[in-house]
Amino acid sequence: MIAAVDPGSYASLAAVPVDHLVPVPDAVGLREAAALVHDAVTALALLDLTALKAGETVLITGASGGMGTLLVQLARSRGARVVGVARGAEKLSLVRELGAHEVVDAALPDWPRHAAAALGGGADVVLDGVGGALGAAAFPLTAPGGRFSAHGAPTGHGFATIPPEEAGRRSITLLGIADVQLPPARRVSLATQALEEAAAGRLRTVVGAVYPLERAGEAHGVIEGRGVVGKVLLSV
Ligand SMILES: NC(=O)c1ccc[n+]([C@@H]2O[C@H](COP(=O)([O-])OP(=O)(O)OC[C@H]3O[C@@H](n4cnc5c(N)ncnc54)[C@H](OP(=O)(O)O)[C@@H]3O)[C@@H](O)[C@H]2O)c1
């Protein structure tokens, strides 16, 4: 069994209501399940929220991160054309391997120009998991009438701030972190769906590093250092 703990915490034991528990299928390891229980739930919710459809184009920033690696796969399996933004050759190669049609290196100063070329006529959906200046630079890549989700802020410079009047002028729907705060029953349902996808071999978790609970500080350090691809887990 697995459950998301609300509010989030690091602990070897936690009490959760029994109806928040989700059975982990035999084909899925507990570490894999831990990598999915939060990130895949949000990823599935984002794809539902933005109503990403087959044939649409999606731009995913932070594509090499814990949630980004899942978004790339889930968007691809919905039949979307996926353009992933990540930093450096190793991360870009992983993002491509996970199903991105095109990848763009965020380390290039003119990455938005490369992304615009990869997108063709702009992105129907932008899933911004990075925020700050990078998120702001991703906004103009949204096609008129598209959807832009500013749900990530790992840079420490906040979520992408988009002037609502600019979005309105181009008929772009702005979405944010508040739109993916889910009630427990929906979290359980999406976690069950994610675990089924993983058990069927359709959703791969990328665990970049595992640290014992007592070394949680080091785990934070490697996340901030951006040297790890995918998810960093703590083990107890
Ligand atoms: N996971 C969830 O369920 C969830 C739910 C709601 C919101 N969010 C938010 O969504 C964002 C992404 O989540 P995540 O779980 O994928 O996080 P993550 O595993 O830490 O990945 C974040 C990605 O952002 C990129 N990044 C760009 N600039 C960065 C910087 N200055 N510092 C650190 N990373 C930077 C990194 O990729 P490169 O090095 O390749 O650029 C990294 O792969 C986070 O802000 C998180 O709070 C996550």
The ligand as an ORCA input file, in Angstrom:
! r2SCAN-3c Opt
* xyz 0 1
  N       5.999     16.722     -8.402
  C       4.768     17.134     -8.168
  O       3.834     16.388     -7.909
  C       4.484     18.604     -8.239
  C       3.218     19.070     -7.933
  C       2.938     20.420     -8.087
  C       3.956     21.268     -8.469
  N       5.206     20.773     -8.688
  C       6.257     21.689     -9.045
  O       6.692     21.418    -10.363
  C       8.091     21.638    -10.452
  C       8.730     20.430    -11.074
  O       8.536     19.323    -10.189
  P       9.499     18.088    -10.242
  O       9.003     17.148     -9.226
  O       9.657     17.612    -11.627
  O      10.876     18.764     -9.736
  P      12.358     18.288    -10.012
  O      12.428     16.812    -10.115
  O      13.220     18.962     -9.009
  O      12.684     18.877    -11.475
  C      12.783     20.231    -11.699
  C      13.467     20.443    -13.037
  O      13.554     21.859    -13.235
  C      14.730     22.149    -13.939
  N      15.335     23.399    -13.469
  C      15.508     24.491    -14.225
  N      16.059     25.474    -13.536
  C      16.306     24.994    -12.319
  C      16.921     25.531    -11.152
  N      17.416     26.789    -11.122
  N      17.005     24.766    -10.063
  C      16.527     23.508    -10.069
  N      15.925     22.928    -11.161
  C      15.834     23.674    -12.271
  C      15.686     20.972    -13.735
  O      16.012     20.488    -15.013
  P      17.241     21.001    -15.837
  O      18.450     20.988    -14.939
  O      17.295     20.016    -16.950
  O      16.904     22.384    -16.316
  C      14.874     19.895    -13.052
  O      14.908     18.671    -13.775
  C       8.570     21.955     -9.041
  O       8.678     23.354     -8.888
  C       7.475     21.492     -8.146
  O       7.311     22.237     -6.987
  C       5.489     19.472     -8.604
*
